[in-house]
Amino acid sequence: MSAPILSDSRRGAARIVGALFVVGLALSAVLLARGLPAGDQLNLLARGWLLAEKGQFISYGNPMSTGGKAPGGITTILVGLPLMVWRDYRAPTVVILLFHVLAYWLLDRTLRRVLGPGERVLFAVLYWLNPWRLYFSGFLWNPSYLFLFGAIHLWSCLGQRDRPRFWMTFLHAAGLVLAFQVHASFLLLAMASFLLWLRGYFKIHWPAAVLGGALAALPLIPWLIDLEANPSIVTEADKGFLGRGLALVLPGLRGIAYWLRYNSLGLPEKVARFDFGPVVGGSDAWLGPALSFLDRTVLALTAVFPLLAGIWFWRRNRHRWRRRFPAEASDRVWLHGYVLWCFLASVIVFALAPTTVMYWQVVLLFHAAALPLVLWAGALWRSRRGRLVTRVVWGYAAAEILLALAVAFGSPQYRCGGRYDMRFPLVADSPMFDDLGIRRDCPWPMNRPEAWWPDVLPREEIKDNKGSKDVRDTARP
């Protein structure tokens, strides 16, 4: 490739960004085609299938890591509506991919008024081609929806830095309430919004905030009705304690570490359990294990880049938290402050978190985590090190593409069989498995006593070894 990966002209940057977008979209399409359901995915599919097949609305979401069920039935809607159009377990993932496309379009459209042309290309490499984001774009999971809510947050905050706007506040508030129903990590955005508003980074149209929050809360009404009849969907939430991240230190530090790891090539251990045997039709004695070891060692060292970027960013912004945002400041200064306050908000949430922060619980701020490296690399590119930065960025983009392909064909979530297989025994059977093509692509072990089962899915009538019938139904938690 003779063309540079960075460009100092807007037209040249637009062409490069367009090419990178097509590459990232193609990788996501491959991941979507190969993605397979596991435990959380079956729980979500069960909610959507019951709505599409039987008109049954489940008013609460998946079981949470703290216990209990996620409040609200928005996941039932997000999964059920696509299944009404296409009866396939991949149908809801198409919506997730559309969420990711819309998120990137919104971010790119917002940031190109602040970033230079080269930095715009850097953001495409570090956000859109990021193998972490690509991994989330290809299979059904609650955190996979969250990238769009993070994009709406940045867009609506910057759009209201000078004055409140009805529709931006409306979507900002609605996004927070909907994110609350999708995943408990919505607190990251809620805390960031509070601190940014408190420090004068954006204005709020209060009637629009009330209206947006109220409309987004409508799926909570059936949940409140069911909660009165079945308090266990909340009272089971008794794991951990408030402030655990601060008291034990390490659980909170893990969250901060993901700010660095998101922009590295070191993937989570569960994602990097590579095995290419099912793809080649044999065993994989060395390639998968070797790549897994490479990811845990050499590729993990790429976290030094976001670490250096974070140090550079902090030195330039360490005094900014002491004062309110000056109205006369530029959009670039605003963006620095936005990233700083999102980071400080996340530190507060990590400290208060009742459980250990996991890699999927910080993706709401994925865009903010990418920006320090974008800004630092952009500054280096404009210096006399520009030629070296261009080579490094091009190599980084190539490595991201290869790593994303490795995930698509070797990671447990995207292959049937092999080491660390995502399938596990199920206690019964259901028409859902054939109706959505789940068994078509990857057979599941069924009718195993004392095994696992999706929490809301009714079980088919099965027979024991003596021929007697056992009717089991777990539609209620």
N, C-alpha and C positions, 0 to 999 in steps of 0.2 A: 504494500500500500504506500504510494508516494504522497498522497494527500495528507496534510497534517490533521491530527485529531482535534486540535484547537484552531480557532480562527479569530482574527481581530476585526472582522467585518460582520455586520449583522446578517447579511445575505449568506455569507459563507457559513456562519454558525447555524443558521436556520437549516441549510442543506445537511450539515453534519448531524444536527439534532434529529432531523427527519429520518436519516438513515439509521441512527441509533434506536429511534423509536420503533422502526420496522423490525430491527433485529430483536429488541426486547419483546415485542408483541409476538413474534414467531416463537421465541423461547417459551413464553407463557402459554402459547397454544399447544406446544409439545407437552409441557407439564400438565396442562388441563386434560389432554387426551390420555395421559398415562396415570393420572392421579387415582388413588384407590381409597375407599373408605375404611376407617378403623372405628375405635370406640366412640369418640366424640362425634365423628361424622355420622355414624349410625344413629346416635341420639338425635342429631339435627334432622337427618333424613326421615326418621320416624315421625317427628313433629310435622314436617312438610307433607309427608305422604298421607298422614291421617287427615290433613286439611284437604288435600287434592282428591283423595279417594273417597273419603267418608264425610267430608264437611265438618270434621271435628277440630275445634280450635283449642290447642294447648296454650294456656295463658302464661306459662312460665318457660324459661329457657333451660339450657343444659345445667347439670350439676356443677357447682363452683368448687374451686380448690379449698375454700374455707368452709365448705359444707352448704347444704341447702341448694336451692335452685335460683338461677338468674331471674330477676323480676321482669315481668312483661312478656308479651307474646310476639315481639317484633321478629324474632328469629323464625317463628312459625310462619309468618307472612313472607319473609325473605326467601325461605326454602320452599314453601308451599306454592306460591304463585308461579315460579318457573316450572315446577312439576306439573302444573295444570296445562302448560304449553307443550312440554316435552317430558315424557315419562322415562327419565334416565337419571341415574345418580349424579351425572355430571352437569345437569341443567342448572342447579343452584351455583355451581362454580363458574358458569358463564357470566352470571350476575356479578360474582366476585371479580372476575377479570374486567368487566365493564367498570366496576368501582375503581379498580387500579388505573385503568385508562383515563377515567374522568379525573381522578386524583392528580395524575401526572400532568394532564392538560391544564388543570386549574393552577397547579404549582408553577408550571413553566410560564403560563400566561401572566401570573402575578409577579414572579421573580425577574422576568426579563426587563421589567421597568426599573429594576434595582441593580441587577448584575450586569457585568459587561458581557460581550459576545463569547469570549473564551470561558468565562465562568458559567455561562448558560450551558455550554458543552460539557463542562466539568460536572454540573448538576445532573445532566442526562446520564453520564457515566456512573456517577456515584450513587444516584437514586434509582433511575429507571433500569439500568443494567445490573444493579446490585443483586448478587445471588441470594441474599437474604430475602429481599422483596420478591424476587422471582419465585422463590420457594413458596411463599405465602399465596402467590397469585394462582396456583395451579390445583388447589384442593379445598374442599369445604371445611371451614373452621371459623369459629367466632372471631379470632384476631384478624383473619384475612379480610374482614369487612372494614377494619378500622382505619386503613390508610386514607380513605376518602374523608372521614371525619377530621383527621389531622390536616388535610389540605384545605377543607372548608374553614378550619380555625385560622390558619395563616391568612388566607384570602380575605376573610371577613374582618380580621383585626387590622390589616394594612389598609383596607378599603375604608375603614372608619377612624383612621388616625386623626383626622382633622374635624370631622363632624359625624354624627350618627346617621345611619341610613336604614330605612325600614326593612328592606328585604335582606340586607346583610345581617342585621341583628336577628331577624326572624330565623334565618338559616343557621346562624351561630347558636342560638338557643335551642332550636330543634335538633341540631347536630349533637349537642351535649346530652339532651334527654334521650335521644335514640341510642347514642353510644353507651349510655348508662344501662340500657336494656340489652345491648349486645355483649358488653364485657365490663367487669368491675374496674378495669384500668381506666375508665372514663375520668377517674379522679385526676389523672395527669392533666387532661385538658381543662377540667373545671378549676383546678388550682392555678394553672397557668393563666386562664382567663381572669380570675380574681386578681392575681398579682399584676398583670398587665393593665387591667382597668384601674387598679389602685394607683399605679405609677404613671397614669396618663397616656398609655400607649394606644388606647382606642376608646371611642365613645360608644354609649349604648342608647338605643332607641327603646325606652322602657315598655311602651305599649306593644311594640313588635316582639320584644323578648318574652312578655307574658303570653302573647298569642302563639308564638312559635313553640314555646315550652308546653303550653296546654294542648295544642294539636298533636305534638309528638308523644304526649303522655296518654293519648287515648288507648293504646294497647295495654296500658296498666290497669284500666278499669276492670276487665275480666279477671285479671290477676288479683286485684283487691277482693273481688267477690269470692274467688276460689280460696284466697288466703283465709277468709273468715271461716270457711267450711273445713279447711285443711291447713292448720297453722304450721305443720311440719315442713312445708316448702320454704319456710324461713327459719324456724326454730332449730333446725338441724345445723344452721350456720354457726358453729361453735369452735372451729379450729383456729389455733393461733390466738394472739392478743394484740391489741392496739399498741403500737410503738415497738413491736418486735424488731424491726429493722434497725432502730436506734439502740435498743438494749443489747442486742447480740452483735451489732456492728456489721458482721460479714453479710447477712441477708440484705442489708441496705446497700452495701458496697457493690453487690452483684448488679444491682440496677444501674449504678453509675458506670460500671464496666461495660454494660451493653451500649452505652453511648459511643464507646470506642470500638467495640467489636462489630457494630452494625456496618462500619465502613472498612472493615478488614475482610480478608479472604478466609479467615478462620471460622468455619461454620459450627453450629452446635453439635455436640457429640452424637446426639440421636439422629441428626440429619446426615452426618458424615459417616454413617455406618455403611460404606459402599460395598456392594456385591453385584458384579455384572454377570454372574452365572446364569440367572434366569433369562437374560437377554441373548446370550450366545448359545443357550441350550446345553450347558454343562456346568462344571464347577469353576469357581474363581478362587484359585489358591493364593494368588499373589497381587493381581492388579488392584482389586478392591481394598484389601488390607494395606497395601502400599500407599494408595491414595488417601486412605483414612489417616494413616500415620503422617503423611505429608501435610494434611490439613491441620492436624493437631500440633505440628511442630513448625515447619517452615512457613506455611501460609498463615498460621496464627501470629507470626512475627510481624505481619503487615499491620497489626494494630499500632505499631510505632508511628505510622503516618497520622492517624487521627489523634494519637497522644501528643505528638509535636504540634499538630494544628490546634489542639485544645489549649496547650501552654501558650502558644502564640495568641490565641483568641482571648484568653484570660488576662494576659498582660495588657492588652489594649482595652479591656472592658471592666477591669476589676473595680474601678471606682464608680461605674455607671449605676450600680444598685443603690447608691446612697442618695440619689436625687431623682425627682420626677423627670419625665421625658420633656425636653424643651421643644416647644411648638415650632420653632424655626429650624430645627435640625433636619437633615436630609433623610430620604428614604433609606439610604445605606446605613446611616447611624441608627435609624429605627430598627432595621433588620438585625443589627448587632444586639440591640437591647432585647428584641423579641427572643432571640436564641438564648441570651443570658437568663432571662426570666423564665423561659421554659425549662432550662436546666435547673435553676434554683427551685422551681415548683416541683420538678421531679425528685429532687433531693428530699424535700419535705415529705412527699408521698412515700418515697422509699423508706424514710425513717419511721413513718407511721404504719407501714404495711404490716398486717398480722401474719403474713406468710413470707417465705423466701421469694424474692422477685425472680421470675423466670424470663427466658428470652422472648417469649411472645407477649409479655405484659408491658412492653415499652414501645411497641410499634406505633402507637398513636403519635409519638413524637419522633418518628423515624426521619421525617423531613428536616426537623430542627437539628437532629444529630448529624445529618450529612452536611449542613451548611458551614460549620467551622473549617472542615477540610476543603470544601469548595472555595471559601474565601482565602485560606492560606495558600492553597495551590495556585489560585489565581494571582495572588501577590507575587509568588515565586515566578510564575510564568511571565509576568510583566517585567521581571528583573533580567539580569544577564544570564540567569539560569533557565531561561525560557526554552531553549532547545532540549535540555535535559528533561525538563518537566513534560514536554510534549512526548518524548520517548517513553517516559515512565507511565504517563496516562494511557498511551496507546497499548503498552504492555499490560497494564492493569485491566483495561477493557477486554483484551484478548483472554486474559486469565479468568475474568468474570464469566465470559461466554463459555469457556471450556468447563468451568466449575458448575455452571448452571446445567450444561448437558450431562455432566457426571451425576448431578442430583436427579435429573429426569430419567436416567437409565439405571442408576445404581442405588439411590437412596430408598430406604424402606417404604416411604409413603408413595413411591412411584414405581414399585415393582411387585410382582406376585411371586412370593417364595424367596428363597435365599436366606442368608443370615439375618437374624432379627426381623423375621417376618411379622408384618403388622396384623395378620390374621390370628385369631385366638378362638377357642371353642365357644359355641353359643348353646344355651340350654335348650332351645326349641327351634321352631321354624316360623316363617311368616310369608304370606304372599308378596310382601314388599320386596323381598330379595329377588324374585323373578320379575316382578312388575317394573322395577327400576334397573334391571340388568346387572345387579351386583354379582350374582353367581356366574353370569355369562363371561365376564372378564377374568374372574378369579374365584374359584370354588372356596366355600367356607365350610369348616367342620361344624355340623349341626347336631342337635338332639343329644347333647352331652350333659348329663345331670350335674348339678352343682357348678355349672359354668356361668358365664356372664350373659346379660340380656339388656337391650336398650330400655331405658327407664319408663317409657310411656307406650311402648309398642305391645299390642295384644299378642299372645302366643297362640300358635295353632294347636289343635288337639293332637297329642302324640300318644303312642302306646309304649308301655314298658315291656320288659322281656316276657311277662306272663300273659300279655295280650290285653290287659286291662287298660281302660282309657283314663288319661289324666288331662283334664282341661285346665290350662294355666292362663292367667291373664294378669298382666302387670300394668294395665293402663293407668292405674293410680300409683303414685309414688309411695 
